[in-house]
């Protein structure tokens, strides 16, 4: 992995990658799998992703 997002916040990563709207859509539709996929694309780990999904009230039962 290139670590191009190192030092960026989650929002900065999503904005820079062009995935902000896609992520917001996944949240709106309560699609935890899609939200997780998007967050993985911006180089977040499971340890970072799970609290974000939980904070947004998304089901973590489909954890990978």
Buried (B, 14 or more C-beta within 10 A) or exposed (E): EEEEBEEBEBEEBBBEBEBBEBBEBBBEEEBBBBBBBBBBBBBBEEEEBBEBBEEEEBEEEEEE
